[in-house]
Amino acid sequence: MRFLFILFVIFHSMYAVTIKDISNIVGIRENQLIGYGLVVGLAGTGDKSQFTMQSLQNLLRNSYIKIPASSIKSKNIAAVMVTAELPPFARQGDKIKVKISAIGDAKSIDHGELLLTQLKAVDGQVYALAQGTIIADTKNTTTGFIYDGATIENEVDYSLKNEDSIRLSLIKNDAKQAYQVEKKINEFFGKPLAMATDTRTVEVKKPRDISIVKFISDVQSIQLNSEFKRKIIIDINRESIIAGEDIPIGPVTIARDTFTIKIRKPDVEFDSLEGAKDLGDGLKLKNPPVAVNIDNTLMSTSKQPTVSDLVRAMRVMKLPMKEIIDTLKMIKELGAIDVELELRG
């Protein structure tokens, strides 16, 4: 079936890059967690490796059940490594996603049950506990995810409350960018608060009359010159796209074998899409009467469309990830998005 995909938009003022788009705040970052666990309940797709049997023996021993590892013949279990990312300022009780990967010769861990697993950081401390039912990757059933599969138990000891300055780390090592950031911050506050200490680092002092959170918000929202380009990262092997939520797309038309995308000014008012499915963030989807062999899907947004809007809409249309990636490349080549595309293979 050939899809006709139309994104109706109302264009507003030109988009400007902000300091938040091209920098990170030193100290505010994610931390990697890792743990070793067991998956049970597999329908004969587990492994019989020695370390898996030894792990099960140790688990049973903790339950006061003694049994030699050599007598365990089940293929309904699998040894796995569990990884996760601890977000900055994560609090006790928060839920995070975990990734599970088999380390033995298991054929599949789909719908297996991950037993309670400790997740540690590089300091050896336990920061989260993971457990739950695994949803395997459709292309590699020896890896999978548990969404909200881990609960934060310990917090990283880091607070902004008493900070009187912040340190910006620019994503790109560029002396001109560092100088521009310093200049824009000082112009915004009307005093010399920022100083570039090298080609990637800018130190910024906090005024006494505002809170640290308000200060960070003001600094990150400062607009920069158009020469600062944002980045979209496309991982070819993983078929994943990493992009900010507010990268705008200009008018463009792309006709492909399986679908057509048109981004232009609207022929209908946004509020007139009665009965449309609301996708959130001002985005609506509607399927009016169609001609033969054409699925005419109307997409409307009350603001300038972004890359995240387009990708989300294409996922709703159930288009393959390869088609989405190729489409972004075409939009970039046509000049409808002003970004740097980074391809990872």
HUHU-V592644 format. One record per residue. N is the residue number from 1. RES is the residue in one small letter. OMEGA is omega in whole degrees, 0 to 359 (* if undefined). Layout:
BEGIN
n->N res->RES omega->OMEGA
n->N res->RES omega->OMEGA
END
This chain:
BEGIN
n->1 res->m omega->181
n->2 res->r omega->183
n->3 res->f omega->171
n->4 res->l omega->187
n->5 res->f omega->185
n->6 res->i omega->179
n->7 res->l omega->179
n->8 res->f omega->184
n->9 res->v omega->170
n->10 res->i omega->184
n->11 res->f omega->179
n->12 res->h omega->183
n->13 res->s omega->181
n->14 res->m omega->183
n->15 res->y omega->178
n->16 res->a omega->178
n->17 res->v omega->178
n->18 res->t omega->179
n->19 res->i omega->179
n->20 res->k omega->184
n->21 res->d omega->188
n->22 res->i omega->182
n->23 res->s omega->172
n->24 res->n omega->176
n->25 res->i omega->181
n->26 res->v omega->180
n->27 res->g omega->178
n->28 res->i omega->184
n->29 res->r omega->176
n->30 res->e omega->176
n->31 res->n omega->182
n->32 res->q omega->178
n->33 res->l omega->180
n->34 res->i omega->178
n->35 res->g omega->177
n->36 res->y omega->183
n->37 res->g omega->178
n->38 res->l omega->175
n->39 res->v omega->180
n->40 res->v omega->177
n->41 res->g omega->179
n->42 res->l omega->184
n->43 res->a omega->178
n->44 res->g omega->182
n->45 res->t omega->181
n->46 res->g omega->181
n->47 res->d omega->180
n->48 res->k omega->180
n->49 res->s omega->185
n->50 res->q omega->182
n->51 res->f omega->176
n->52 res->t omega->179
n->53 res->m omega->179
n->54 res->q omega->179
n->55 res->s omega->178
n->56 res->l omega->177
n->57 res->q omega->179
n->58 res->n omega->179
n->59 res->l omega->180
n->60 res->l omega->179
n->61 res->r omega->177
n->62 res->n omega->176
n->63 res->s omega->177
n->64 res->y omega->175
n->65 res->i omega->182
n->66 res->k omega->181
n->67 res->i omega->180
n->68 res->p omega->181
n->69 res->a omega->182
n->70 res->s omega->182
n->71 res->s omega->180
n->72 res->i omega->184
n->73 res->k omega->186
n->74 res->s omega->172
n->75 res->k omega->179
n->76 res->n omega->179
n->77 res->i omega->179
n->78 res->a omega->174
n->79 res->a omega->185
n->80 res->v omega->168
n->81 res->m omega->182
n->82 res->v omega->180
n->83 res->t omega->179
n->84 res->a omega->176
n->85 res->e omega->178
n->86 res->l omega->183
n->87 res->p omega->175
n->88 res->p omega->179
n->89 res->f omega->175
n->90 res->a omega->184
n->91 res->r omega->179
n->92 res->q omega->181
n->93 res->g omega->177
n->94 res->d omega->179
n->95 res->k omega->177
n->96 res->i omega->178
n->97 res->k omega->177
n->98 res->v omega->176
n->99 res->k omega->183
n->100 res->i omega->180
n->101 res->s omega->179
n->102 res->a omega->178
n->103 res->i omega->175
n->104 res->g omega->182
n->105 res->d omega->178
n->106 res->a omega->179
n->107 res->k omega->181
n->108 res->s omega->174
n->109 res->i omega->182
n->110 res->d omega->179
n->111 res->h omega->172
n->112 res->g omega->181
n->113 res->e omega->176
n->114 res->l omega->177
n->115 res->l omega->185
n->116 res->l omega->186
n->117 res->t omega->176
n->118 res->q omega->177
n->119 res->l omega->185
n->120 res->k omega->173
n->121 res->a omega->183
n->122 res->v omega->178
n->123 res->d omega->178
n->124 res->g omega->180
n->125 res->q omega->177
n->126 res->v omega->181
n->127 res->y omega->181
n->128 res->a omega->175
n->129 res->l omega->184
n->130 res->a omega->176
n->131 res->q omega->177
n->132 res->g omega->182
n->133 res->t omega->186
n->134 res->i omega->170
n->135 res->i omega->186
n->136 res->a omega->173
n->137 res->d omega->183
n->138 res->t omega->181
n->139 res->k omega->179
n->140 res->n omega->188
n->141 res->t omega->175
n->142 res->t omega->172
n->143 res->t omega->180
n->144 res->g omega->183
n->145 res->f omega->164
n->146 res->i omega->180
n->147 res->y omega->187
n->148 res->d omega->186
n->149 res->g omega->180
n->150 res->a omega->179
n->151 res->t omega->179
n->152 res->i omega->180
n->153 res->e omega->179
n->154 res->n omega->183
n->155 res->e omega->174
n->156 res->v omega->184
n->157 res->d omega->178
n->158 res->y omega->182
n->159 res->s omega->177
n->160 res->l omega->191
n->161 res->k omega->185
n->162 res->n omega->179
n->163 res->e omega->177
n->164 res->d omega->177
n->165 res->s omega->175
n->166 res->i omega->178
n->167 res->r omega->178
n->168 res->l omega->175
n->169 res->s omega->182
n->170 res->l omega->179
n->171 res->i omega->181
n->172 res->k omega->178
n->173 res->n omega->187
n->174 res->d omega->182
n->175 res->a omega->180
n->176 res->k omega->178
n->177 res->q omega->180
n->178 res->a omega->179
n->179 res->y omega->180
n->180 res->q omega->178
n->181 res->v omega->177
n->182 res->e omega->182
n->183 res->k omega->183
n->184 res->k omega->179
n->185 res->i omega->180
n->186 res->n omega->177
n->187 res->e omega->182
n->188 res->f omega->183
n->189 res->f omega->179
n->190 res->g omega->179
n->191 res->k omega->183
n->192 res->p omega->180
n->193 res->l omega->185
n->194 res->a omega->175
n->195 res->m omega->177
n->196 res->a omega->182
n->197 res->t omega->171
n->198 res->d omega->186
n->199 res->t omega->177
n->200 res->r omega->188
n->201 res->t omega->178
n->202 res->v omega->176
n->203 res->e omega->182
n->204 res->v omega->178
n->205 res->k omega->180
n->206 res->k omega->173
n->207 res->p omega->184
n->208 res->r omega->189
n->209 res->d omega->178
n->210 res->i omega->179
n->211 res->s omega->181
n->212 res->i omega->180
n->213 res->v omega->177
n->214 res->k omega->179
n->215 res->f omega->179
n->216 res->i omega->179
n->217 res->s omega->180
n->218 res->d omega->182
n->219 res->v omega->184
n->220 res->q omega->182
n->221 res->s omega->179
n->222 res->i omega->183
n->223 res->q omega->181
n->224 res->l omega->179
n->225 res->n omega->183
n->226 res->s omega->181
n->227 res->e omega->177
n->228 res->f omega->182
n->229 res->k omega->177
n->230 res->r omega->187
n->231 res->k omega->169
n->232 res->i omega->180
n->233 res->i omega->179
n->234 res->i omega->178
n->235 res->d omega->185
n->236 res->i omega->183
n->237 res->n omega->182
n->238 res->r omega->182
n->239 res->e omega->181
n->240 res->s omega->181
n->241 res->i omega->178
n->242 res->i omega->182
n->243 res->a omega->175
n->244 res->g omega->184
n->245 res->e omega->188
n->246 res->d omega->173
n->247 res->i omega->188
n->248 res->p omega->177
n->249 res->i omega->178
n->250 res->g omega->180
n->251 res->p omega->181
n->252 res->v omega->174
n->253 res->t omega->179
n->254 res->i omega->178
n->255 res->a omega->179
n->256 res->r omega->184
n->257 res->d omega->187
n->258 res->t omega->181
n->259 res->f omega->177
n->260 res->t omega->177
n->261 res->i omega->175
n->262 res->k omega->176
n->263 res->i omega->184
n->264 res->r omega->178
n->265 res->k omega->187
n->266 res->p omega->171
n->267 res->d omega->180
n->268 res->v omega->176
n->269 res->e omega->182
n->270 res->f omega->184
n->271 res->d omega->183
n->272 res->s omega->179
n->273 res->l omega->181
n->274 res->e omega->180
n->275 res->g omega->181
n->276 res->a omega->176
n->277 res->k omega->181
n->278 res->d omega->180
n->279 res->l omega->181
n->280 res->g omega->178
n->281 res->d omega->178
n->282 res->g omega->183
n->283 res->l omega->181
n->284 res->k omega->183
n->285 res->l omega->180
n->286 res->k omega->177
n->287 res->n omega->176
n->288 res->p omega->177
n->289 res->p omega->188
n->290 res->v omega->172
n->291 res->a omega->183
n->292 res->v omega->176
n->293 res->n omega->177
n->294 res->i omega->175
n->295 res->d omega->187
n->296 res->n omega->185
n->297 res->t omega->179
n->298 res->l omega->177
n->299 res->m omega->182
n->300 res->s omega->175
n->301 res->t omega->184
n->302 res->s omega->180
n->303 res->k omega->179
n->304 res->q omega->184
n->305 res->p omega->180
n->306 res->t omega->177
n->307 res->v omega->180
n->308 res->s omega->175
n->309 res->d omega->183
n->310 res->l omega->180
n->311 res->v omega->180
n->312 res->r omega->179
n->313 res->a omega->180
n->314 res->m omega->176
n->315 res->r omega->175
n->316 res->v omega->178
n->317 res->m omega->178
n->318 res->k omega->176
n->319 res->l omega->180
n->320 res->p omega->180
n->321 res->m omega->179
n->322 res->k omega->178
n->323 res->e omega->180
n->324 res->i omega->180
n->325 res->i omega->179
n->326 res->d omega->180
n->327 res->t omega->177
n->328 res->l omega->177
n->329 res->k omega->180
n->330 res->m omega->180
n->331 res->i omega->177
n->332 res->k omega->181
n->333 res->e omega->180
n->334 res->l omega->177
n->335 res->g omega->181
n->336 res->a omega->173
n->337 res->i omega->183
n->338 res->d omega->183
n->339 res->v omega->170
n->340 res->e omega->177
n->341 res->l omega->177
n->342 res->e omega->181
n->343 res->l omega->177
n->344 res->r omega->185
n->345 res->g omega->*
END
